[in-house]
């Protein structure tokens, strides 16, 4: 029979898993408390959360939520970054940027109902985030209108230059 505090902890973590839709699993070995606190602060700005969880709890929750086998994502010390689909790209970029100067290693993740290994998560980290995608879309939508404005200004500019040239010719004559 499981002890009550373990049941309570799993229930608490299940709520956290249910509140966020995307998860990234990391190996936090070798991180100092200061570094981990710094990472948590960076992720909090993105409305994400970095939590150290026992692998057995993660596997129980995954089984209860009908998630597929998490494979190597739950081997060794594991910290889970919880995020929403809007912020997951930025959260992953933050994890990879942070891991460059530390011992943090991204193991994999659960994004859009698919389990990814470390390489898959790294590929996702290189994709543009939601704000960049919106900016690219807006630039693409704005380009035809901007070109039209430039064309109209060019016609008017040519007319003004022609009138100036005629005026200069009449002054000179």
Residue pairs with C-beta under 8 A, 6 or more apart in sequence:
6 57
9 57
10 57
10 60
10 61
13 51
13 53
13 57
13 58
13 61
14 61
14 64
14 65
16 49
16 51
16 82
17 23
17 61
17 65
17 82
18 65
19 82
20 48
20 49
20 82
20 83
20 84
21 84
21 85
22 82
22 83
22 84
22 85
22 88
22 91
22 109
22 110
22 111
22 112
23 80
23 81
23 82
23 83
23 109
23 110
23 111
24 80
24 81
24 83
24 88
24 91
24 92
24 95
24 106
24 108
24 109
24 111
24 121
25 58
25 70
25 73
25 74
25 78
25 79
25 80
25 81
25 106
25 107
25 108
25 109
26 50
26 78
26 79
26 80
26 81
26 95
26 99
26 104
26 105
26 106
26 107
27 76
27 77
27 78
27 79
27 104
27 105
27 107
28 36
28 52
28 77
28 78
28 79
28 104
29 76
29 77
29 103
29 105
30 102
30 103
31 39
31 102
31 103
31 104
35 102
35 104
36 50
38 98
39 50
39 94
39 95
39 98
39 104
40 49
40 50
42 94
42 98
43 49
43 50
43 81
43 83
43 91
43 94
43 95
46 83
46 87
46 90
46 91
46 94
47 83
47 84
47 87
48 81
48 82
48 83
48 84
48 87
48 91
48 94
49 81
49 82
49 83
50 79
50 80
50 81
50 82
51 79
51 80
51 82
52 77
52 78
52 79
53 78
53 79
53 80
54 78
55 74
55 75
55 76
55 78
58 70
58 74
58 78
58 80
59 70
59 74
62 68
62 69
62 70
67 110
67 115
68 115
69 115
70 108
70 110
70 115
71 108
71 115
71 117
72 107
72 108
72 117
73 107
73 108
73 109
73 110
73 115
73 117
75 107
76 107
78 107
81 91
81 95
83 91
85 111
85 112
86 130
87 130
88 111
88 124
89 124
89 125
89 127
89 128
89 129
89 130
90 129
90 130
92 106
92 109
92 121
92 124
92 125
93 125
93 129
95 104
95 106
95 125
96 106
96 122
96 125
98 104
99 105
99 106
105 118
106 118
106 121
106 122
107 117
107 118
108 115
108 116
108 117
108 118
108 120
108 121
109 115
109 116
109 120
109 121
109 124
110 116
111 121
111 124
116 124
128 136
